[in-house]
Amino acid sequence: MLTLSRRQLLALAGVGGISGALTLPGRASAATPDPVADRYRELLHVHTRWVEEQWDTEIGAYRATDFCFVAVLGNAVLLRMEDYDPRLADVDAPTLKAKTLATIQRFAATNRLAGGAEWGRRLFWDSTFELYFVLAARLLWDDLDEQTRHNVEKIAAGQASYAYALGSDDDPLSDGWSPHGTAGGWVGDTRLEEMGVYAQALAPGLAWAADDNEAADGWRERFLLWATNASGLPAADRANPVVVDGERIDQRTTAHNLHDTFIVENHGSVNPHYQAELWRTAGRAAIHFLVAGRPLPQVLTHQPNGEQLWATLRLLASDAGEPVMPMIADRYHLYGRDILPLAFLAQVQGDRDAARAEADLAERLMPYLRYEPKYRLTKFSGEEKYEPEARAELAISYLFHRLRKNPVQPVSRAEFFRRASGTRDFGKDVGLTAHQSEHAFAGAVTKAGFVNFLWQPGHDNWLIDTRAPAFLPAGSRPVGSWTRAYQRNRDGLDATATVLTFDGDHAAGFATLPTGTVVYASTGLPGEGRLTLFNLDMPGVPGLSGRRSFTTPDGTSVLGEQGESGVTFSPRDARWVRMLGREPGTEFGYSIFTFAVLDTRGADLAQGAMPTASSEDIWNPARNATDGNPETRWAVAREERGRADSWLAVDLGSAVKVAGVRIDWEAAYGKGFVIQTSTDGLTWTDAAAVPETRSCSGWVGIDGRAGIVTHGTSRQIVVSAGAVSAPAPIIEGYPGRATNLAAAAARTLPAAEGLLISDADGFLSVFNLSPARVDSAVRLPSGRRLYRGTQIARGKGLEWTTGLAGGTAAVEPPRFLLDEPAPDGTRFEAADSHHLRITAPARRPVVLTVRAGSWSAKVRLRAGRSRSLVVPGHPVTPTADLARGRTAFPTSPLPAGMNSPARAVDGNPRTTWRPGESGRMVVDLGAVVAVKDVRLTWSKGRRRPWRIEASADGITYSVLGDRARYVAVAVQGWRPGDAELVELSVA
């Protein structure tokens, strides 16, 4: 929870406006270091260069298009700093202040709520920009004229009144945007964002309302209603009697905006940006209350199901603070859009994991800002209005830091990913299976239209482009899918396995392991085995140097997409030179700032020449590529963005000696292209092809960040700066540089008729890619690792018996380890992680040491004799307990005196559920299933009366029958010191 310093409390006292004495601290003092705030300060300064480009001399204010005028919020924060730096901002403070005040004055008067006709009143998206605008005005309140102050007050109060008057109806001005009343929606398109916008529209009016404002009580009630319902999940909320802002969640919350796996959809797909809207809209609202000196509504720090939503988002986290985008590509690497949710979670709610993600993102922001197009916080995709929005939210994030006594300290990066690790199958409707581990993120998308295998070794946000599938052919259209997520406390390991089936009995499988390693298997799909790599030159971001290093059996090669000096070739005579596209790097086709044709001395022959192109955008014509201005560019026409063979050619006027080209690409770059020359403009000759490639057999290391190993093929691995192509029946991907790739490639894999198997990192990834069930004996090369099931020692290895249904896969961890291989014929039967039976061969005794974690046993058996071993402790995995590891309610916030109900289903006998006064918990079994028995294990202490209830929908409960999805335990009259629930098991 954010705590204001005494200085800030005094400065922010009163609601009529900000005291003229308020000065925001600049760089942190040595006593309270805050490197994130220092970066935000620098970013706000440097980003002001973009702001100054928005000045419209005709209106005497920053321009209205795309709400660019709300850049005034960032300006206002800068002007309140005690160490404003005109050198960094490239504008002096008096000039910036004059422009800022003129803009506030103009747009306060033109807002519809103040009697104007230019903007405002619409909830989507005018109310969001009004929120920024009002805050900017409040920060500069003493500098505004009386009429402008009056207009600003009318905007804040008028928008609150307008939103309140709508009740739960649609906004008629917002083109159909709606929260769907208070019922919400979750399948296909969450209403979390919409309810958040309704709430934030009320926040400025409520925060700045005078004490005698009779409308404020109504605004507050409606604000709480929308803010509470934004993250509504009925099964969780109906089980949660906690009181927030004076009312119980189970009585205020009616919406259904989340899937029961705590993930949200937008436009029919998973997009974490919309999941983060919970804290983005909360942050926008919270800053008004804080700056106005008003207490925060409790719901902003006690959001229903907030912890579970954040845990899901961490499951998709990268090393850059920004989450992986498993389905949506049009909001990729929009760094400026991700700041505020993290800053709010970290600096207002006090979450140290969020502080880690915020710090990681902050490290990337300045290199990102300076990358072309310079001075933008949102690049590569998205809408133009995101830029002023990102500046406003950067300013708010800075305020969150400066309004704290001490910044929240982040956990280490290693600790963050340890805590974030886990797996989840989000269900067929969502079509996502995710696996976060300490060493990598991986997953599989099975939703039609978004099919993808995902791998982010080292959580590196800029190594593998996850918009393109990992190993799976691009544009794959499976006819069927199967997936499973393994859970450590249920199955003994975190892992996932996915199989996609295609027409013609083709199939592909993908397994993700606890080590961060992934295994791809297939029947031989055309175009498989490819990884698309990022290869931008973005100084300051690890790995983005414009080149990639590849280690192969033949040595190390460093390849660049086109190199700092461009593409060179043997000198030749040419009048025309062109770039002919082969493969665009993004969905936006091709776009070039500068196309230079080089002579033998490196001089540009093309500047000032008139180019032609296959097509051109009306705002970005071909002539821009040779006009000598690095800020203008050529881009293909919008309708031609999907065309791979677009081209740009320049006529040099006469035949001259040319020796290369230099291309300054926009974000819409050419992943593959050819440079061609001609003397007549009709016949073209290839001069050079990009990318440059290398080939090798068996294995390749990528930049020391990942390694690829292929098995069962004679085909070569081909690498370029932007891609790796490694077609093979089995491909193993290893994170980092610790794995000996040559040894991994040379080893003998397990073998079985009808199955494809890898034993990467000691785990068996078993794939049945045929349509029929396969039961087979598997030859395991290692004789020291014992897996669940029956295995018999053969030579130095083992023969393991397994069976898989058609179109499925399995991941098996080693359950026991032997110090030495057993004699031929020794039989091992591992029932689970704790029970092993060993039988010696009929004519030979056995002496061996068996281990499982820290436990070990020396086994001596006479010929033909057997012995059963039991490992002490818990949990035993895999388990038949239907409740183990499942979601339990209430979620967050928890009722007073109650700890997490998940402690009763985690398989750990050392953790217990404390019922508290509310005394009721629910476990979600995931689906309606047959229930034979429910068992409760209690700790020592007085055991209060309890009862078991059940439900199919999580809303209506009755006496437990023979089928249920939700099982509840209600404890009556629990008091501190009474017995606590150690385990709830369902069979």
N, C-alpha and C positions, 0 to 999 in steps of 0.2 A: 504494500500500500504506500503510495507517495506521501511523504511527510515534508511539509514546507518548513524552511528555516525561519527563525524569528525575524530575520531581515525581510524575507519574502512575505511573511504574514502581515507585517506592518505595512509593507509597500502595497500589498494587494487588498488591504482593508477597505471596506466600503464597496458599494455596488454602483455608484453613480458614474464611475469611470476610473481609469488607472491614474494613480497619483503621478504628477509630473516628476516626482523624485525617483520613480522606479528606473533603475538602470540594471540591465542584465549583465551579469559577469561575463567576461570574455574568456580568454584561455584560462584553464583551471589552474589554481594555485598548487604549489608543491604538496600542500597538506591534503588537498582533495583532488587528486589527479582524475581526470575524466577524458581519456583520449578520444572517445566516441564523440563527446560534445565538441571537442576541439576540431575534429574532422567536419562535423556539421557546420561549425562556424566558418571554416575555410570554404566549404562547399557553397554555402549561402553567398559568400563574397564572390567567388569565381562564377557561380551561376548567374550573377547579376549581369554579366556580359550578354547572356541570352535575353535577359529582361530588357536591357537597353535597346536591343534589336526590335522590340515590340512597340517602341514609342511611335505614336501616330501624330505627326505634326499638325495634321488637319483638324483633329479634335482636341489637341493639347492634352492628351492622356495616353496611357498604354491602350493598345487596340482592344476592341470588343470581341473580335473573332476568336472562337474557341476559349472564351473567358480568360484571355491572356491578362486582362486587367487585374485579376486577383493575385498577380505577382506582387501586389502591394503588401501582402502579409509577410512575405520574406523580407521585403524592404523595411517594413515597420520593425521587425525583429532586429535587423541589422542596425537601424537607426537608434534603437534602445540599448545597443551594446556600448560598453565603456571603452572599447578598443576597436571601433570601426576602422577598417583599413582601405583607404581609397585606392591604393596600388593594386590590391587583390581584386577589388570590385571594378576597377577601371572607370570609376566615376566618383567625384567628391561628394561628401555628405550633404552639403547645402543643395546641390543639384538634384541628388537622389530624393531628398526630402521634398523639394518643390514639386518634382514630378509625381511623387507618391501622393501628396496632399491634393494636387490638382486632379489626379485620377479618382481618389476617394470622393472628392467633391462632385465630380461629374457623374460618376456611376451611382452614387447615393441618390442623386436627383433623377436619374433616368430609370430607376427601378420601379416596377409597376406598383409595388406596395407603398411607395412614397409619392405616387402620382405620375410617374413617368410611364414610358411605353416601350422601353428597349429590352428589358430583361426582368427576370424575377417572378416570384409566385409559384411557378411550376415546381413540383416536388422533384421531378427528374429532368435535368440535373441542376436546375437553377438554385435550389435550396442548399445544395452542397457548397456551391461557390458563394452564396450569400453567407454561409457559416464562416468561410475564410475571410470574406470581405468585412463582416461585422467585427471579427476579432482584430483585423488590421486597424480598423477605425478606433476600436477601444484602446489599442496600444498607443495610438497617437491622439488620444481624445483631447488633450489640452491644446493641441495645435489646430484643431478643427474649428471652423466658424459655427455659430449657433444653429444656422439653418441645416448645415450638413449633419450636425449631431442629431437634430430633430429627425432628419431623414433616416439616419442609421437606426435610431430607436424605432421608427415606424417599420423598417424592414424586419428587425428582429421580432417585434411584437406582432406585426402583421403576418409573418410567415407562421408563427406559432398559432395564431388565431385561425388562419386558413387551414393548417393541418388538423387542428382540433375540430373544426367545423365539418371536415370530411368524414369524421367518425372512422369507420372501417371501410368506407367506400373507396372506389378508384378515384384518382385525381383526373378530372376531365381534361386537364391541360397536358397530361404526360403520356399521351399516345398509348394508352392501354397498360402502362406499367401499374402493377397492382400487387399488394400483399395477399390477394385472395381473401380479403376479410381477415378474421383472426384464426382462420383454419390453416392458412399457409399452403405449402406444397413442397414436395420433396422429390418425386419421381420426375426426372428430366430437367427440372428447373426449380431450384430452391427459392424460397421467398425470404430467406435470411437477410439478404441484401435489401430487399424492398422494405421489410419491417424496420431494419436499421435506419433507412433513409427517412421513414415516417418519424422515427424517434428523434433523429438528429435535427429534423426540421423544427422541432419544438425546443431544442436545447438552448439556442441563443436567447430566445424570448424568455424562457424560464430562468436561465442563469442571471440575466441582467434585469429581471423584473423588479420594480419597486416593491417595497414591503406591503404597500396598500393596494397592489394590483389584484383586483377581485378575480381576474381570469386565470391567475397563476395556479390556483389549486386544480382547476380543470386541466391545464396544460401538464401539470406534474402527474396527475393520474393517467393521462393518455401517454405521456412519455414512458412511464413505468410499464404500462401495458405492452407497448410495442417493443421496448428494450428487453423485457422478460421473455416475450414470445419469439423473438428473433431466432433463438437457438432451441426452439421447442422440439421435443421428442416425447410423444405421449406416454409410451411405456415407462420411460425414465421419470417424467415429470409427475405422473399420477402416483408414483411411489415416493415422492419427495415432499414431506410436509414442512421443510425448512422455511422460516419466515425471512423474507427479503423486502426491505422498505415497507414493513408493516403488514405484509400479506403473504400467505403461504403460496409456494410455487404451485402446488397441486390444485390450488383454487384460482390462480391468476393465469396459468399457462394453458392455452387451448390449441396452440398451433402445432403442426407437424411439418418441420422444415428440414429435418435431418434423416438420413437413412439410419437404420438401427445399428449400423456399424460406425456411426459417428463420422460420416463423410457427407459432403454435399455435391449436388450436380448443378450444372448450369449449361443451358443449351444442349442438353442430352449427353453431357460428358463431364468427367471429373476435372475440375480446375481449382487448384488450391487458392488462387486469388480470391475466389468467392467464399471459400471457407474462412479466409482471413478477414472478410468483411465484418465479422463479429467484433473484432478488435479495432478495425479501421473506423467504423461508425462510432464505436464506443470512445475511441481516442478523440475523434472530432468533437464529440459532445463534451467529454471530460475537460478539455482544455478551457472551454468557456466557464465552467463552474470554478475551476482552479484560478483562472485569471481574475474572475469576478469576486474571488474570496468566499465563495459559497461551498458548503460541504458537498462532496460527490454523492449523488444517489447511490445507494448501496449496490444496486443491480449492475453498475459499471465495474465493480470489482468482485461481484458474486454472480456471474452470469450462469444461468442453468446450463449444465453439460459443458461448460467452458473448458474444464481440464481435459475432458475426453476428446473434445475437438482439437485442442492443442496437441495432445498425445498423437492423434492421427496425423496432424500436420508435421510433427517431428518425424513420424515414420517415413515421410517423403522429403526429409531435409537433405540439403547439400552442404558443401563446405563453404558456400558463399552466403549463407543466411537465407537465400531464396530457395523455395522448395522446387523439387522436380515437377515438371508439368507433364503428367503421364499421357494426357490426351490432347489438350489444347495447345496449338503452336502459335496463336496470334498474340499471346501475352508472355513471350519467352524473353528472359533477361531484361525485363522492364524494372531495373533495380529501384528506380525512384518510387515505384508503386508499392514496394514491399517494406518501406522504412517504418511507416507509422504503426502498423499492427505490432511489429516487434518492439518498437520503443514504448508503446502503451503497455504491452505485457510485461516488459522488463522494468520500466521506470515508474509505472503507476501501480501495476499489480505486484511488482517485486519478484518476478520469476527469473531466476538465475540462468535457466536454460535459454529463455528468450534473450537475456542479456548476451549470452554467447553468440546466438544467431545474429543479433543486432550488431555486435562487434565485428563479426565476420563480414557482414554486408557492408558495414562502414569502411572496412579496409579496401573494398573494391570500388567504392563510389568515386573517388577522385580520378583514378586511371580511366574509369568508365566515362566520367564527365569530359575528360580531355580527348577521348577517342572520337574520331569523326562519326557523324557531324558533331563538332565540338560544342561544349557548354549545354548539353542536354542531359537531363536526368532519366529520360525514357528514350530508348533507342531500339532499333531493329524491328519493332512492330507496335501495334496499338493505335490509339486515336490521338489527334493533336491536343485535345483538351487534357490529356494526361500530363503534359508538361507543366502548365501552371498548377495543376493539382498536386503534382509531385513536389514542386517548390513550396507550396503551402504546407504540405504535410512534413517536409523536411524542417520547416520553421517550427511547426508544432512539436515535432520530436525534439528539437533543440530546447524548446521551452520546458518540456518534461524533464530534461536533464538539469536545466538551470534552476528549476523550482524544487529540487530535492536538496535535503541536507547533504546526503552523500549518494553518489551514483550506485546502483545495484551492480555488484561485481559478478562477472560471468564465470560459469564453471569452465574448466578446461575443455578444449575441443574433444579430447579423448573421453572425458567424463560425459560430455553431451551425447556422443554417439553410443556410449555404453547405456545410458539411460533411455535413449531413443530406440534402441534395438528391439526388434520383434518382427512378427509377421502378421498379416491379416488377409484373408479372402473376403473381399467386400461384397461378394454375392454376384449372381448372374446378372441382376438388373444393372449393377454398377459396372461389372466387367473388369475389375482390377484386382490383382493379387500382388501385394507389396511385401518386400523384405528389406528391412534396415538392419545392418550389422555394424560392428565396430570398424570394418574395413571397406565397406562398399554399400551402395544402394542397388537393388535389383528388383525386377518385377515383371509382370506380364499383363498386357491389356488384351482382353478377349472380346471387347465390345465391338460390334460391327461398325466399320468405318474408321476405327481407331486402332486396329490390331497392331500390336507392337510387343517386342521383347525389350526390356530396359536393363541397362547396366551402367553404373557410374562408379568405376573403381576408385577407391580413395575418396569417394563422395565428390570427386572433382567435377565442378559445374561447367568447366570449359575444356574437357578432354573429349569425351564422346558426346556427339549431338544426339540427345535422346528423342528428338523429333523424328529421327529416322530409326527404323528397327535395328536392334542389335542381332546380327546373324540371320534373322528372318528376312526373306525377300521383301523388298518394298512393295506396298500395295497388296499384301497378302489378303485373300478372301477365303478364310476357312469355312467349311460347311458344318463343322462341329468343334466343340472345345471341352476340355476337362481340366480341372485345376484343383489343387489342394495346398493349404497352408499348414505346415507342421509347427507345433508350439512346444517350447522347451518343457513346460510343466505338464503337458499332456503326452508328448511324444518323445521327449528326451533330447530334442534339438529344435532350433529354429531353422526352417528351410521351406522352400516351396517347390512344387512340381506342376508343370503345365504341359498339355499336349493339344495341338491343333491338328485337325484332320481336314484334308482337301479332297477335291474330286480326283478320281483315278487312283484311290488307295494310297495317296501320298499323305505324309504326316511329318510334323516337326515337334520336338519336345524341348523344354527348357527347365533346368533345375537350378536353384539358388541355394548356396551352402552357408553355414554359419561363419565361415572364414572369409566371405566376400567373393569366393570363387563361384563362377557360373559354368554350367555344362549345357551345350546345345547338341541335339541329336536330330538326324533327319533321314528320310528315305531318298534324298537327293533332289532337292527343289531347285529349279533354275534361279540363278541370281542370289543364292544363299551365301552366308558366311561373311557378309560385309559389315564393317563398322565405319560410320561416318565421323570424322574427327573435326573439331574446331581447329582453325589455324590462323586466327587473327593476330596482328601485331599490336598488342595493347600493353605497353610498358607499365609495369606495376602489378599486373595480374599474373600469378605463377602459371607458367606453361604457355602463355600467349606471347611468343617472341617472333611469330611469323614463320616458324619452322618447327619440324618435329624430328626427333632422333630415333632411329630404328636399329636395334641390335639383332643380328641374324647369325646363323652359323658361319657366315662369310665375313663378319665384322660389323662395324657401325657406320651408318650413313645418316647424314643430316639433309633433310629435304625441306624446301620452302614452296609455298603455293605458287608464287612467281618470283620471289626473291626481292630484296630491298632495291636492287638495281634493275629490276624488271626481267623481261624474257629476252635473252640474247640468242643469236643464231649466226650462221656463216654469212658474211657480207654478200649482198646481191643487189642487182639493179631492180628498182621497182618504182612505179608511179603511184600505185594504189597499195595500201596496207589495210588489212581488216582483222578484227577479232570476230571469229565465228564460234558461237556458243555450242557446247556439247551437253552440258548439264549445269543448270543454275543451282546455286548454293542454298537458295531459299525459295519460298512460294511466290516471291515478288519479282521473279525474272532477273533481268540484268540492269545495272545502273552504274555509270562511270563518271567520276568527277573530272578526271583528266586522262586523255589518251595521247601519249607522246610517242612519236616515231623517232628512233635514235639513229644518228649516223655513226661512223666508226669511232668518233671521238666522244660520243655520248650526248651530242647536242640534239635538241628537240627540233625536228623538221616539220612537225605538224601544227605547231602553234599558229593560229591565224588562218589555217587552211579550212576549207568548208567540207565537213564530213556528211555522209549519208548513212542511213540506218534502215534496217528491216521494218522498224516502226519507232515511233517516239511519243512520249507523253506530252500533252499539250503544254504543260508547265515546265517540262524538262526536255527541250528539243536537242537534236544531235549536235547543233553548233556549240552547245555549252561544253562539250568535251574537249574542244580545242581553242576556247576563247581566252585561255591564260588565267582564268579566275578559278582558284581551287575550291570556291564555295558553290559554284554552279555545276550542274551535272546533266548528263543524258540518262533517260530511263525509257525502257520499252513502254509501249502503250499498255494501259491496264488490261485490255482484252487479249494482249499478247504475252502476259506474264507466264502462262503455262507452256509457252513454246520454248523448246530446248535449243533450237538452231537460230535464234535471233542473232543479228550481226550489226557491227558498227564499222564503217570503212572511211578512210580519209584519202582524198586526192591531193598529192603533193605538187601537182602542177606539171611536172615533167619527171622523167626517169632519173633517179639519183641512187647513190649507194646507201643502202640501209642495212643496219646490223642488229636491230632489236626494237622492242617497245617497252614502255613503262606505263602500267595501268594503275590508276588510283581508283579502286573500287569503292562504291558506297556499300552499305550493308547487304544490298542485293547483288552479290558477287557471283562470278563464274567459278563454279567448282571444277568444271572441265571445259576447256576451250582450245581452239587452234588459231595460231597466227598465220595468216596467209598473205602472199604478195602477188601482184599482177603488174604487167606492163601495158595491158590494153583494157583493163577493167572487165574483161570477159572470162579470161582463162586465169584460174587461181592455182597457186602452188603452195603447199604446206611448208612453212618455214620452221615452226616449232609447235609442239603440243604441250599443254599443261593439263594435268600435273605430270611431273617427272616421276618415274616409278622405279622400284627395285623388286626383285623376286627372290624367294628363298624357299627352302623345304622344311617342314616340320614345326618350326616355331619362330616367333619374333617378339622382341621386347619393344614396347612403345614408350619412348621418352622416360624410361625408368619408372613409369606410373602404372603400367599394366603389361601383361604378357599373354600371348595367344599361342596355343598348342593345338595341332591338328592330328587326328588319328584315322587310319583306315583309308588313306588316299595317297596317290602319287602326284596329285595336282599341287602346283606351287602356290605359296602365299604371295600376293602382290600388294605392295605398300606404296602409298604416295603421301604427301604432306596432309592431304585431306581425307584419306580413306585407307582401310585395310580390307583386303578381300582374301578370305581363307576358306574356300569351299571344302567341306569334308563331312563324312557321316557323323563324326564326333568332334566337336570343338570345345576346348576348355579355355576359359578366360580367368586369369589370375590377377588379383590386384597387387599393386606395388612392385617391388623388385626382389622380394625375399625368395621367391620360388626359383629353383634351378630349372630353367625352361628346357635346356638340352636334355637333362635327365628325365624330366616329365615327358618329353616327346619320345625318348628312347625306351621307356618302360613298356612292359607287356600289360595290356588291359585285361580285365576279367572277360571271359568269353562264355557265351551260351547260345544255343540254337534259338533264333527268333527274337532275341533281345539285343539291344544296344546298351552297353554298360561302361561307366567310368568309375574309377576309384580315386578321383582327385581328392587330395587332402585326407584320404582315409575313409571318406564317405562313399557309399555305393549309390550312384545315380543310375537307376534302372528304367529303361524305356521299352514299352511294348507299343511299337508304332504300327502294328498290324491290326486289322479289325477283329480278330479272333483272340480268345484267351490263350496264353502261353504258360505252360508249366515246364520248368526246365531245371537241370542241374547246371550250376554256374561254376566255372573254374576260376578260383580266386588265386592270383599269383602270390599274395602274401599269406603266410601261414600263421601270422601272429595276431591278426584282428578277427574277433568273433562277432558275428552279427546275429540279430534275432532270427530264430529258426534253427534248422538242423544243418550242421556242416561236419564233414569227415576229412581228416588229414590225408592228403595225397601228395607224396613227394615233399617239396618245400612249401606247397600251397594247401588250399582247402577246396573241397567240393561242397558248394552251398546250394540248397534246394529252395527255389522260390517259384511263385506263380503270380501273373498279372493279367487282369482283364484287358481286352483289346482297347487300344486308344488311351491307355493310362500310363502312369509312371510312379516311381517310388524313390524316396531318399531314405537310406538306412544308415544310422550312425554305428560305429563299432561299440558294442555293449561291454565287451571285455577285451583285455589285451593279454597276450602270452609273452613271457620273457624270452621264450625260445620256441621254435616250431615243435609241434607234437609228433610222436612216432606215427608212421603210416597206419591208417585204420582207426585212429582215435576219434571217437564220436563226441560232438559237442551239441547240446540242445539248450539254447538260450531262450527261455520263455519271455523274458523282459530284461530290464536293466538290473534286476536284483536277484534273479534266479537262473542258475546254470547247472546242468547235469552233465557230467563227464563220464564216458565209458571207455575203458582201456581196450585195445585190440585183444582178440581171443588168445593170442600166443605171446603177448609182449607187455611188460609192465610199463607204467607211465609215471614220470616224475617231472612236474612242471610248476611254474609260478603263474598264478592268475591275478590280474589287477583290474580294478574298476575305480577310477579316481584315486583317492588316497588309500583305499582299502586294497589289501592283497592277501593271498592265501597260497601256501605251499601244498601241492596235491601229490600224494603218492598212492598209486593204485596198482594192485596186482593184476596180472593178465585177466581180461574178461570182466573185471569188477567195475562198479559204478560208484559215483559219489555226487551228491547234490550240494551245491553251495548257495548260501543266501547272504547277500550283501546287506548289512544293517543300514538303517536310515530310510529317509523318504526324499522325494516322492518316487514311487515305482512307475516307470514308463515303459511302453505306452499304457494308458489307462482306459478302462471301459466306463469310467465314471462320466456320465453325461454332463455334469456340472463343472468339472475341473477346467480351470482357465477361462471360463465363460464370463461374459459381461454381467455385472451385478449392480443392482440399484438399491438405494439412491446413488446418484453419481456425484456431481458437484453443483452447488455447495452442499455439504453434509449437515444434517440436523445437529443441534447442540448435543454433545456427549457421545455422539456416534463416530466410530472410525470407519474406514472403507469396508463395505461388505465383500469386496474382492478378496479380503484376507481369509474368508471362510471357504474359498474355492480355489486357492492358489497351490494346494498340495503341500504346503509347508506347515508342519505341526507346531512350529514355534510362533506362528502368527495367528491371531484370533480376531473375530469380529465382536466389537463392543456395541451392544444394541442401543444404549442411551435411552432417553425418555421415549423417543418415538417407537423404538423397539420392533422395527419391521424391515426386512430385507427381501429382495427378489433376485433370482438368478434367471437369466435368459438362456435357454438351451439352444437357441439358434433356429429352431424349427419345431413344429408340433410333432412330438415323438411319443412312442409308447413308454409309459413310466410304470415300472414294476415296484420300485422300492425307493424310499427316501430315508437316508440315515443321517443323524446328527451326532457329532462328537463334541462334548463340552469340556471346558477346563474345570479346575477345582473351584468350589464356591457354591453358594446357594443357587439352585436351579429353579428359575421362575417358570410358571406355566407358559406353554407355547402351543401353537397350532400351525398346521401346514395348509396352505391354500394354493390354488392353481388357476391358470388362465390360459386361454388360447391367443388372446389379443393384447394382453398387458393392460387392459382397461377394467374388465369385469372379472372378479375373482370369486371362486366358490371352493367347496371341498374337493380335495384332490381325487381325480378319477383315474382312468387307465391311460389317458392321453393328455399332454399339456406341452406348452412351450415355456411358460413362465411358472416357476415354483417359488412360493413365498414362505418365509418363516416369520411369524409374528410372536413377539415375546411380551408378556403382560407384566407391567409393574417393575421393570428392571431398575436396579439401583447400583451405584458404584460398589464394587467388591463382590457382586454376584458373578455367577459362572458366565463365561464368554464362549462363543461358538468357535471351536477349532476347525471343524470341517462340516460342510454340507455336501453330501454325495447323493447322486441320483443314478439309479440303475434301471 
